[in-house]
């Protein structure tokens, strides 16, 4: 605003509105002469920004970064510059909490993760030994008064509501035994009472965050706040040392202030009431003051306290990066914080008495009257304590799904050989409990696919209607394929990792199938099939999921077709696909794959068989090199990443460059035969992999590599260029 002026904002939107929705692209072909194609024109923000201010997003971002550097390069990190952190662990080491015995400190860290995913750790302050207590929790927790337990919250899949919800758990810090305390409560930020008989926490509901009390022995809940306006939020509650009050942060009307709630009468009042952003409040062990962090000085979060009697604000630090999550030791002599410095959050411990008082502000209630004071001077109003206004209740309406068309994308082509018109569309209700996706292709023949998904029930139901004509490729030849029919099924997630699927399909198929001597012959007929599936999916969120995944995936499939179902083919088919990705470091991964397929054809002819060979399985051998009713494949890859954030534009960005060294091994055998391990074929090769981000939202991986077959008479390396297809 200061540099370019607020008037540039309407100018940017005006330029975006003036951009066309469709553009025509001409294609010239030597064989057919070419054609004219209308394609969607994606809004180009860079173009609009350049016309408005003369710079694109990359130039503006670089200018902003330079401005930030110049603004803060001369500022010192104050106390963070003089003291060393307790340890260097992850990028974000946060929320330090002293144990009641003062000899340990618990904290959360994102060590080993690409994103803000936190594990809970416990450090012995004498030996400096650290042990992990539990993985993937929310970064707010509390010790029980006896130090035996830690209560925390964690997001898990909750089957009754088919959603990922946060609930409370407690862990025994000595044995590691975990007990779940709530189910489906959307509970966060728990804190034990001084006697350990109650836990105060935040519950998210109806757009608000309200405070609740949990009695862990009985499971009884008591609601403390009842905001229902869809806007007001309450955060980070904690008890006073006598257990009679709760301090917390309240966000309303765009302001974030510190409040006190008296448990006896459930009345609350603000300690701060101004434009500053105040967070992370905690009582001092003597109960006389509250420590917190605030950006009230120069917009940077620093350490403050406020006295409960004198209402005096005191600032203790002046850092450029920021201080967060303050926590007193039980005796009040030390304070632990999470400090931001040099791009990372680290944990520091200071002696509280050695912190210098850098600023004092008298924050007291002043009654303004028109009467003159005896001294003849008027009192200056620094802050006025305003009682909280009555919360506005939003009227609740039952949800009624209304299907709305989100987009419809037409496409047409006109040329001498093949002219066509196609349209893609997507529609759903607001909560996407009903989804309708479709694609229609009109030319000499009509092709279509319409998919409907219903998530209103448990399990999820879906149906798919389709009609396609095309070609299949096998051993250098193309064979015509025509298929039409429909499939319906259900999907039931048992938890956040394991799910089951059941489906039934009925289709007409015109294709080529195999004789017992593996000769391809044309075949037409109806197929009725029942499919049962189980999927285990446990992948961690990572920056480059296509290049360096992390975790395990297992997919099991069983298909059955029989004359009793009205099918003209009779078979039993099974498939298993196991994938395991071991993270060595953030830039290195070992990937394993084990895949097998088997079919038992109950009729002599025609037969369904599988094949191996080609760039996506047995990469050193031609397409369809091995065929049989049974196949087995294993692959191992050492994957690595060289470069990140290589550059580009918002329309096409070059994100990462890496590679892989791989080894494949596979075989096939006939229905009448047994597996012969001596017939295994092997290959070895290497690839370069470039991850690109077209339009800033899609991911496209280009692969360039060379592979050598180890059990083939032609042992020459095969060079390939591919897009996608990484297991």
C-alpha positions, 0 to 999 in steps of 0.5 A, a space after each residue: 500500500 505504501 509503495 504502490 497505493 491502494 488504488 492499484 488493487 482495483 486495477 489488478 481486478 480490472 485487468 483480470 476481468 478483461 482477460 478472455 475465458 477462451 483462446 483459439 489455438 491452431 495446430 498444423 499437421 503434415 498428414 492431416 493439414 491441422 485444425 483449430 482448437 478452442 482451449 480454456 484461457 486460465 487467468 494470468 495474475 502475472 499479466 494483470 499485475 504487470 499491467 497494474 504496477 509494472 512488475 510480475 509476482 516474482 519481481 514483487 516478491 523479491 522486492 518485498 524480501 529485500 525490503 524485509 531484510 533491510 528493515 530488520 538487518 540492523 536489528 539485534 535478536 537481543 537475548 537470543 543473540 547472547 544465549 545459546 538454545 537448549 539444543 538444535 533439533 528440528 526446524 520448529 522446536 516449540 511449546 516447552 513445558 517444565 515437569 513438576 519436578 523441574 528436572 525434565 522438559 517436554 516439547 514438540 518438534 517437527 524433526 524429520 518432517 517436511 511440514 509442521 507435523 509435531 512429535 512429543 519429546 521429553 528431555 532430561 535436563 541433567 543428562 540432556 537425553 531425549 526420548 520420543 513419547 508419541 508421534 503426530 500430536 497437536 502442539 499444546 499439552 500439559 503435565 499432570 501435577 504428579 508428573 506421571 502423565 502428559 495430556 495432549 490432543 491428536 487428530 485421528 480418523 473418527 469412523 462414526 462421523 467419517 472425519 478426521 477429528 481431534 481428541 484428548 489422550 494422556 500418556 504415562 511418561 514412564 511406561 508409554 501407555 496411552 489412554 484415550 479420554 474423549 471421542 469425536 469432541 474436536 478437542 484441543 489445547 488441554 491443560 491439567 488443573 493443579 490437583 489433576 482432577 480436571 482438564 480444561 480444553 478448547 472444543 471447536 463447534 459451529 464455527 466457534 472455539 469454546 472452553 470446556 472442563 473434562 473430569 478424566 475419571 468420569 468423562 463428565 464435561 462442563 461447558 464454560 463459554 457459549 459463543 455461537 456467533 460463528 466468529 468468536 474464538 477462545 484459545 490456550 486456557 490454563 489454570 491459576 495455581 489455586 485452581 479457581 481461575 482460568 486465563 485464556 486468549 479470546 478473539 472477537 471483533 478482530 482483536 486477540 486479548 487475554 481474559 480471566 474466567 472465574 470458575 465459581 461464577 463463570 464470569 470473565 473479564 479482559 486483562 488486555 483490551 486493545 489492538 495488540 495481538 496477545 497470546 500464550 498466557 500462563 500464571 506465574 507460580 505465585 499467581 500474582 502475574 500472568 506471563 504472555 507474548 505480545 506484538 504491541 511493540 513494533 509488531 514483533 512478539 516479545 515477552 510480557 507480563 501483567 500484574 493482576 493487582 496493579 494491572 502493570 504491563 512489563 516487557 522483558 525482551 526485544 528481539 527481531 524474530 519473535 518469542 513464543 510459548 513461555 512457561 515458568 518452572 514450578 518454582 518460578 525461577 526459570 522460564 522456557 520459551 520458543 524463540 525464532 532466530 535464523 529461520 528456525 524455532 529453538 527452545 531457550 531457558 532463562 533465569 527469570 530474575 536476570 531478564 531486564 525490565 525494558 518497558 513498563 505500562 500502567 494499565 489500570 481502570 480509569 473512570 472518566 467524569 466531568 468533575 475536576 480532580 483536586 490536583 487540577 489535572 485530568 487523568 490520562 486514559 491508557 486503557 478502559 476495561 469493557 465488560 464483554 458484550 452478549 454474544 450474538 447467536 446465529 440461527 441454526 438451519 438443518 442442512 439441505 443439499 443442493 447440487 450446484 454446477 461448479 464448472 462446464 468446459 466445452 472443447 471442439 475440434 474441426 479438421 478434415 479427418 476427425 471433427 469432434 465436440 466434448 464437454 467436461 463438467 463437475 457439480 456438487 453440494 456445498 459439503 460435497 456429500 453428493 458429487 457428479 462428474 462427467 465427460 461427453 465426447 461427440 463425433 462419429 460415435 458417442 463416448 461418455 463417462 458419468 460418475 456419481 458419489 454419495 457420501 451421505 451414508 456409511 459406507 460411501 456409495 458410488 456408481 459409474 456409467 461409461 462407453 468408450 472406443 479406443 485401442 490397446 497396444 500389445 507387442 508393437 500392435 494396436 487392437 480395437 477395443 469397445 466397452 460400455 456398461 456400468 459399475 457400482 460399489 461402496 467404500 468403507 473406511 475402517 480407520 484413517 489407514 485401512 479401507 474396504 471396497 465392494 463393487 459390481 460391474 456389468 459391461 459389454 466388451 469387444 476386444 482381443 483375448 488369448 487362446 491357450 497357445 497365447 494367440 490373440 483372437 477377437 472376442 465379444 460378450 458380456 461380463 458380470 464381475 464382483 470385486 472385493 478390495 482392501 487398501 492400507 494407505 499410510 503415507 506422510 505428507 511430504 513436499 514432493 510426494 511423486 519423487 520422495 514419498 514416505 510410508 507404506 501402501 498396500 492394495 489387495 484385489 479379488 475379482 470373480 466372474 461366473 456364468 451364474 452372474 450372467 457373465 460369458 467369462 468365468 474366472 477368479 482373479 487376484 492382485 497384491 501390490 505392496 509399496 514401502 518408502 524408507 526415508 533416509 533423509 529429507 533428500 534421499 529415499 529407498 523405495 520398494 515394490 512387490 507386485 503379483 497378479 494371478 488369474 484362474 480361467 475356468 474356460 479353456 478359451 478364451 483366456 485372460 492373461 497378464 504381461 510384463 515389460 515396458 517402461 512402468 514395470 520391467 523397464 529393460 524389456 519391450 512391452 509385453 515381453 512376458 505373458 502368463 496367467 501369473 506374474 510377479 514383479 519386484 523393484 527397488 529404487 534409491 531416490 535422491 533430490 538435487 535442486 529445489 525451487 529452481 524457478 519459473 513463473 506462476 504459469 509454469 514453475 520448475 520445482 525440483 530436480 532429482 533422480 533414481 538408481 533402480 533395479 527390477 526383477 520379474 517373471 511370468 508363468 502359465 496356469 498349468 505351471 509352477 513358479 520357476 525362480 530361474 526364469 527371473 528377468 532383471 534390469 538395472 538403470 538410472 533416471 533424472 526426474 524433473 518435477 514441474 508445476 503447471 499453473 501453480 496447482 498441478 504436478 507433472 514429472 518428466 523422466 529421462 533415463 537409460 536402462 540395461 536388461 541383464 537377461 536379454 540377448 540385446 543388452 544394449 541400453 535403452 534410453 527413454 523419455 516419459 511423463 509420470 508413472 513412478 511407483 
